């Protein structure tokens, strides 16, 4: 059966929004086709020129996944985590009724599961709140307005065998407090998550699909940018 690929990833660009505690990335041209013309590469009449870009950033930039090491000093770094955590069967919950800085509760999760028609059983669960579409053009709100996943909702996922979930904003915890209850519970339960996902609206009503969001193999990485995609049956 043919598959349709849905890109769930932000474009990485210079000085893009980042989490409230993190630096934005630096992403600039280094060598250009114009500057490398002086290298004298290639042959007469057909010079060989090229471009390279400079990237300076944390490993939690744009659409990314957290390693267990991120919030657990004894947790696995990104290069040692099992690859099957980053791909597999998935479902997207419609939580667009959840507003900025509101809580996503276990009751919300149960209702969304029923509406999606997919019983969570080890699935990667993506949470569509519409936050990205509402706020991407507001550079303050996109950093300071995301909803938060409650510990009860996180336990709801864990009880159903889900070890990975994903949200649209910079964090699974609300930026309005510094408790980081969701991150701490993920640490204790051996769970992790994707942050800064986009285009989740395209997955609503599609039932179960395949998700892939592979990290870069950074040695001792605390996380990694990913090119997250969903594969939908046509």
Secondary structure, 3 states (H helix, E strand, C coil): CCEEEEECCCCCCCCCCCCCCCCCCEEEEEECHHHHHHHCCEECCEECCCCEEEEECCCCCCCEEECHHHCCCCCCCHHHCCHHHHEEEEEEEECCCCCCCCEECHHHHHHHHHHHCCCCCCCEEEEECCHHHHHCCCCCHHHHCCCEECHHHHHHHHHCCCCEEECCCCCCCCCCCCCCHHHHHHHHHCCEEEECCCCHHHHCCCCCEEEECCECCCCCCCEEEECCEEEEEC
